[in-house]
Structure formats: structure tokens, C-alpha cells
Amino acid sequence: MNGLARWVPRLIIATSVLHFVWAFAQPHAWAAIAGDGFLSSVVDTEAPDYFAREASVWFLTSGVAFLALGTLARHMVRTTGRLPAQIGWYLLAIGIPQCVIYFPVTGSWALAVIGVLALVAARRTGETATTSRKVEAL
């Protein structure tokens, strides 16, 4: 296991925490959502605070998704000593379209960077595992 393989899950989890913080930092969005009773409280596109409500919900759900991805990656690194390359590909699949569509007002470039780091870590841990198996066979 290399240091980068240990850091990538931490970076993903930190990204999820930032999403949770941003989701609840939206001005008055959750109070308005709760005031409307949660049910169908973000469907009125004519509401003056529609975009704050929508952003809050999307940041919350993406925070949960990143937390799941980060904790799964951490579990894989701890149990196998390797970081699956799929983690990097998933992050790139999320980050690159977001960058193309929303740039420059997005932080999704960080997802692309973490995705590349994950691919590098997966490649390094893959080589280490292959090399150690060859050494054990000798």
C-alpha cells in the first residue's frame, strides 16, 4: 500500500464534508424547505429562493454519495491494500462534465484532480501487488 492510496479516500471524505457544510450554509434554504413541510418543497421554480433550495438539496445528496464512495475506498484500501481504479474513473466521470458545464463557478475541478490521484494510486498499488506476488513465487 502506498501513501497516496491512503490519502485519496481521505480527500474524498473531506470533499463530502465540504458538501455537507455548503448544503447547510445556504441562506434560509432549509428553514424555507422545513416551513413548506419538506414534501414537494423544491418543485416551484418560480419561488424566489428556488435556486438556494435546489443547491442545498443537491449539495446534501452529493455529500452523501461522496461519503459512500470515500468510505468504500477506505475500506478497500484497508482490507486489500489496494485502491480500485474505478474510484478514480467515477470521480472523473462526475468532475469533468461538471467542469465543462459549470466552469469557472464550480469546485468540481477538485474531483477531477482527486480522480487522477486515485488512478495514479491504483496503478501504483497494482504494480506493488503484482511485484510482491512475483517475489513470493520465487
SEPALO-558735 format. One record per residue (C-alpha): x, y, z; residue number from 1; residue in three letters. Coordinates in steps of 0.5 Angstrom, whole numbers, plus 500, padded with zeros to 3 digits. Example, Ala and Ser with C-alpha at 12.3 -4.5 7.8 and 13.67 -1.06 7.14 Angstrom:
SEPALO-558735
<site><xx>525</xx><yy>491</yy><zz>516</zz><num>1</num><residu>ALA</residu></site>
<site><xx>527</xx><yy>498</yy><zz>514</zz><num>2</num><residu>SER</residu></site>
This chain:
SEPALO-558735
<site><xx>500</xx><yy>500</yy><zz>500</zz><num>1</num><residu>MET</residu></site>
<site><xx>503</xx><yy>507</yy><zz>498</zz><num>2</num><residu>ASN</residu></site>
<site><xx>501</xx><yy>514</yy><zz>502</zz><num>3</num><residu>GLY</residu></site>
<site><xx>497</xx><yy>516</yy><zz>496</zz><num>4</num><residu>LEU</residu></site>
<site><xx>492</xx><yy>510</yy><zz>497</zz><num>5</num><residu>ALA</residu></site>
<site><xx>491</xx><yy>512</yy><zz>504</zz><num>6</num><residu>ARG</residu></site>
<site><xx>490</xx><yy>520</yy><zz>502</zz><num>7</num><residu>TRP</residu></site>
<site><xx>485</xx><yy>519</yy><zz>497</zz><num>8</num><residu>VAL</residu></site>
<site><xx>480</xx><yy>516</yy><zz>501</zz><num>9</num><residu>PRO</residu></site>
<site><xx>481</xx><yy>522</yy><zz>506</zz><num>10</num><residu>ARG</residu></site>
<site><xx>481</xx><yy>527</yy><zz>500</zz><num>11</num><residu>LEU</residu></site>
<site><xx>474</xx><yy>524</yy><zz>498</zz><num>12</num><residu>ILE</residu></site>
<site><xx>471</xx><yy>524</yy><zz>505</zz><num>13</num><residu>ILE</residu></site>
<site><xx>474</xx><yy>531</yy><zz>506</zz><num>14</num><residu>ALA</residu></site>
<site><xx>470</xx><yy>533</yy><zz>500</zz><num>15</num><residu>THR</residu></site>
<site><xx>464</xx><yy>530</yy><zz>503</zz><num>16</num><residu>SER</residu></site>
<site><xx>464</xx><yy>534</yy><zz>509</zz><num>17</num><residu>VAL</residu></site>
<site><xx>465</xx><yy>541</yy><zz>505</zz><num>18</num><residu>LEU</residu></site>
<site><xx>459</xx><yy>539</yy><zz>501</zz><num>19</num><residu>HIS</residu></site>
<site><xx>455</xx><yy>538</yy><zz>508</zz><num>20</num><residu>PHE</residu></site>
<site><xx>458</xx><yy>545</yy><zz>510</zz><num>21</num><residu>VAL</residu></site>
<site><xx>456</xx><yy>548</yy><zz>504</zz><num>22</num><residu>TRP</residu></site>
<site><xx>449</xx><yy>545</yy><zz>504</zz><num>23</num><residu>ALA</residu></site>
<site><xx>447</xx><yy>548</yy><zz>511</zz><num>24</num><residu>PHE</residu></site>
<site><xx>451</xx><yy>554</yy><zz>509</zz><num>25</num><residu>ALA</residu></site>
<site><xx>445</xx><yy>556</yy><zz>504</zz><num>26</num><residu>GLN</residu></site>
<site><xx>442</xx><yy>562</yy><zz>507</zz><num>27</num><residu>PRO</residu></site>
<site><xx>435</xx><yy>561</yy><zz>510</zz><num>28</num><residu>HIS</residu></site>
<site><xx>434</xx><yy>555</yy><zz>505</zz><num>29</num><residu>ALA</residu></site>
<site><xx>433</xx><yy>549</yy><zz>510</zz><num>30</num><residu>TRP</residu></site>
<site><xx>428</xx><yy>554</yy><zz>514</zz><num>31</num><residu>ALA</residu></site>
<site><xx>424</xx><yy>555</yy><zz>508</zz><num>32</num><residu>ALA</residu></site>
<site><xx>424</xx><yy>548</yy><zz>506</zz><num>33</num><residu>ILE</residu></site>
<site><xx>422</xx><yy>546</yy><zz>513</zz><num>34</num><residu>ALA</residu></site>
<site><xx>417</xx><yy>551</yy><zz>513</zz><num>35</num><residu>GLY</residu></site>
<site><xx>414</xx><yy>548</yy><zz>507</zz><num>36</num><residu>ASP</residu></site>
<site><xx>414</xx><yy>542</yy><zz>510</zz><num>37</num><residu>GLY</residu></site>
<site><xx>419</xx><yy>538</yy><zz>506</zz><num>38</num><residu>PHE</residu></site>
<site><xx>414</xx><yy>535</yy><zz>501</zz><num>39</num><residu>LEU</residu></site>
<site><xx>415</xx><yy>538</yy><zz>494</zz><num>40</num><residu>SER</residu></site>
<site><xx>418</xx><yy>544</yy><zz>497</zz><num>41</num><residu>SER</residu></site>
<site><xx>423</xx><yy>545</yy><zz>492</zz><num>42</num><residu>VAL</residu></site>
<site><xx>419</xx><yy>544</yy><zz>486</zz><num>43</num><residu>VAL</residu></site>
<site><xx>416</xx><yy>551</yy><zz>485</zz><num>44</num><residu>ASP</residu></site>
<site><xx>421</xx><yy>554</yy><zz>480</zz><num>45</num><residu>THR</residu></site>
<site><xx>418</xx><yy>561</yy><zz>481</zz><num>46</num><residu>GLU</residu></site>
<site><xx>420</xx><yy>561</yy><zz>488</zz><num>47</num><residu>ALA</residu></site>
<site><xx>425</xx><yy>567</yy><zz>490</zz><num>48</num><residu>PRO</residu></site>
<site><xx>429</xx><yy>562</yy><zz>494</zz><num>49</num><residu>ASP</residu></site>
<site><xx>429</xx><yy>556</yy><zz>489</zz><num>50</num><residu>TYR</residu></site>
<site><xx>436</xx><yy>556</yy><zz>487</zz><num>51</num><residu>PHE</residu></site>
<site><xx>438</xx><yy>556</yy><zz>494</zz><num>52</num><residu>ALA</residu></site>
<site><xx>434</xx><yy>551</yy><zz>496</zz><num>53</num><residu>ARG</residu></site>
<site><xx>436</xx><yy>547</yy><zz>490</zz><num>54</num><residu>GLU</residu></site>
<site><xx>443</xx><yy>548</yy><zz>491</zz><num>55</num><residu>ALA</residu></site>
<site><xx>442</xx><yy>546</yy><zz>498</zz><num>56</num><residu>SER</residu></site>
<site><xx>439</xx><yy>539</yy><zz>497</zz><num>57</num><residu>VAL</residu></site>
<site><xx>444</xx><yy>537</yy><zz>491</zz><num>58</num><residu>TRP</residu></site>
<site><xx>450</xx><yy>539</yy><zz>496</zz><num>59</num><residu>PHE</residu></site>
<site><xx>447</xx><yy>535</yy><zz>501</zz><num>60</num><residu>LEU</residu></site>
<site><xx>446</xx><yy>529</yy><zz>497</zz><num>61</num><residu>THR</residu></site>
<site><xx>452</xx><yy>529</yy><zz>493</zz><num>62</num><residu>SER</residu></site>
<site><xx>456</xx><yy>530</yy><zz>500</zz><num>63</num><residu>GLY</residu></site>
<site><xx>452</xx><yy>523</yy><zz>502</zz><num>64</num><residu>VAL</residu></site>
<site><xx>455</xx><yy>520</yy><zz>495</zz><num>65</num><residu>ALA</residu></site>
<site><xx>462</xx><yy>522</yy><zz>496</zz><num>66</num><residu>PHE</residu></site>
<site><xx>462</xx><yy>520</yy><zz>504</zz><num>67</num><residu>LEU</residu></site>
<site><xx>460</xx><yy>513</yy><zz>501</zz><num>68</num><residu>ALA</residu></site>
<site><xx>465</xx><yy>513</yy><zz>496</zz><num>69</num><residu>LEU</residu></site>
<site><xx>470</xx><yy>515</yy><zz>500</zz><num>70</num><residu>GLY</residu></site>
<site><xx>469</xx><yy>510</yy><zz>506</zz><num>71</num><residu>THR</residu></site>
<site><xx>468</xx><yy>505</yy><zz>501</zz><num>72</num><residu>LEU</residu></site>
<site><xx>475</xx><yy>507</yy><zz>498</zz><num>73</num><residu>ALA</residu></site>
<site><xx>478</xx><yy>507</yy><zz>505</zz><num>74</num><residu>ARG</residu></site>
<site><xx>475</xx><yy>500</yy><zz>507</zz><num>75</num><residu>HIS</residu></site>
<site><xx>478</xx><yy>497</yy><zz>500</zz><num>76</num><residu>MET</residu></site>
<site><xx>485</xx><yy>500</yy><zz>502</zz><num>77</num><residu>VAL</residu></site>
<site><xx>485</xx><yy>497</yy><zz>509</zz><num>78</num><residu>ARG</residu></site>
<site><xx>482</xx><yy>490</yy><zz>507</zz><num>79</num><residu>THR</residu></site>
<site><xx>486</xx><yy>489</yy><zz>501</zz><num>80</num><residu>THR</residu></site>
<site><xx>492</xx><yy>494</yy><zz>501</zz><num>81</num><residu>GLY</residu></site>
<site><xx>490</xx><yy>497</yy><zz>494</zz><num>82</num><residu>ARG</residu></site>
<site><xx>485</xx><yy>503</yy><zz>491</zz><num>83</num><residu>LEU</residu></site>
<site><xx>481</xx><yy>500</yy><zz>486</zz><num>84</num><residu>PRO</residu></site>
<site><xx>482</xx><yy>504</yy><zz>479</zz><num>85</num><residu>ALA</residu></site>
<site><xx>474</xx><yy>505</yy><zz>479</zz><num>86</num><residu>GLN</residu></site>
<site><xx>474</xx><yy>510</yy><zz>484</zz><num>87</num><residu>ILE</residu></site>
<site><xx>479</xx><yy>515</yy><zz>480</zz><num>88</num><residu>GLY</residu></site>
<site><xx>474</xx><yy>514</yy><zz>474</zz><num>89</num><residu>TRP</residu></site>
<site><xx>468</xx><yy>515</yy><zz>478</zz><num>90</num><residu>TYR</residu></site>
<site><xx>471</xx><yy>522</yy><zz>480</zz><num>91</num><residu>LEU</residu></site>
<site><xx>473</xx><yy>524</yy><zz>473</zz><num>92</num><residu>LEU</residu></site>
<site><xx>466</xx><yy>522</yy><zz>471</zz><num>93</num><residu>ALA</residu></site>
<site><xx>463</xx><yy>527</yy><zz>476</zz><num>94</num><residu>ILE</residu></site>
<site><xx>468</xx><yy>532</yy><zz>476</zz><num>95</num><residu>GLY</residu></site>
<site><xx>470</xx><yy>533</yy><zz>468</zz><num>96</num><residu>ILE</residu></site>
<site><xx>463</xx><yy>534</yy><zz>466</zz><num>97</num><residu>PRO</residu></site>
<site><xx>461</xx><yy>539</yy><zz>472</zz><num>98</num><residu>GLN</residu></site>
<site><xx>468</xx><yy>543</yy><zz>470</zz><num>99</num><residu>CYS</residu></site>
<site><xx>466</xx><yy>543</yy><zz>463</zz><num>100</num><residu>VAL</residu></site>
<site><xx>458</xx><yy>546</yy><zz>464</zz><num>101</num><residu>ILE</residu></site>
<site><xx>460</xx><yy>550</yy><zz>470</zz><num>102</num><residu>TYR</residu></site>
<site><xx>467</xx><yy>553</yy><zz>470</zz><num>103</num><residu>PHE</residu></site>
<site><xx>469</xx><yy>557</yy><zz>473</zz><num>104</num><residu>PRO</residu></site>
<site><xx>464</xx><yy>558</yy><zz>478</zz><num>105</num><residu>VAL</residu></site>
<site><xx>465</xx><yy>550</yy><zz>481</zz><num>106</num><residu>THR</residu></site>
<site><xx>470</xx><yy>547</yy><zz>485</zz><num>107</num><residu>GLY</residu></site>
<site><xx>469</xx><yy>540</yy><zz>481</zz><num>108</num><residu>SER</residu></site>
<site><xx>476</xx><yy>541</yy><zz>479</zz><num>109</num><residu>TRP</residu></site>
<site><xx>478</xx><yy>538</yy><zz>485</zz><num>110</num><residu>ALA</residu></site>
<site><xx>474</xx><yy>532</yy><zz>484</zz><num>111</num><residu>LEU</residu></site>
<site><xx>478</xx><yy>531</yy><zz>477</zz><num>112</num><residu>ALA</residu></site>
<site><xx>484</xx><yy>532</yy><zz>481</zz><num>113</num><residu>VAL</residu></site>
<site><xx>483</xx><yy>527</yy><zz>486</zz><num>114</num><residu>ILE</residu></site>
<site><xx>480</xx><yy>522</yy><zz>481</zz><num>115</num><residu>GLY</residu></site>
<site><xx>487</xx><yy>523</yy><zz>477</zz><num>116</num><residu>VAL</residu></site>
<site><xx>491</xx><yy>522</yy><zz>484</zz><num>117</num><residu>LEU</residu></site>
<site><xx>486</xx><yy>516</yy><zz>485</zz><num>118</num><residu>ALA</residu></site>
<site><xx>488</xx><yy>513</yy><zz>478</zz><num>119</num><residu>LEU</residu></site>
<site><xx>496</xx><yy>514</yy><zz>480</zz><num>120</num><residu>VAL</residu></site>
<site><xx>495</xx><yy>511</yy><zz>487</zz><num>121</num><residu>ALA</residu></site>
<site><xx>491</xx><yy>505</yy><zz>484</zz><num>122</num><residu>ALA</residu></site>
<site><xx>497</xx><yy>504</yy><zz>479</zz><num>123</num><residu>ARG</residu></site>
<site><xx>502</xx><yy>504</yy><zz>484</zz><num>124</num><residu>ARG</residu></site>
<site><xx>499</xx><yy>499</yy><zz>489</zz><num>125</num><residu>THR</residu></site>
<site><xx>497</xx><yy>495</yy><zz>483</zz><num>126</num><residu>GLY</residu></site>
<site><xx>505</xx><yy>495</yy><zz>481</zz><num>127</num><residu>GLU</residu></site>
<site><xx>506</xx><yy>494</yy><zz>488</zz><num>128</num><residu>THR</residu></site>
<site><xx>502</xx><yy>488</yy><zz>489</zz><num>129</num><residu>ALA</residu></site>
<site><xx>504</xx><yy>485</yy><zz>482</zz><num>130</num><residu>THR</residu></site>
<site><xx>511</xx><yy>485</yy><zz>484</zz><num>131</num><residu>THR</residu></site>
<site><xx>510</xx><yy>482</yy><zz>491</zz><num>132</num><residu>SER</residu></site>
<site><xx>507</xx><yy>476</yy><zz>488</zz><num>133</num><residu>ARG</residu></site>
<site><xx>512</xx><yy>475</yy><zz>484</zz><num>134</num><residu>LYS</residu></site>
<site><xx>517</xx><yy>476</yy><zz>489</zz><num>135</num><residu>VAL</residu></site>
<site><xx>513</xx><yy>471</yy><zz>493</zz><num>136</num><residu>GLU</residu></site>
<site><xx>513</xx><yy>466</yy><zz>488</zz><num>137</num><residu>ALA</residu></site>
<site><xx>521</xx><yy>466</yy><zz>487</zz><num>138</num><residu>LEU</residu></site>
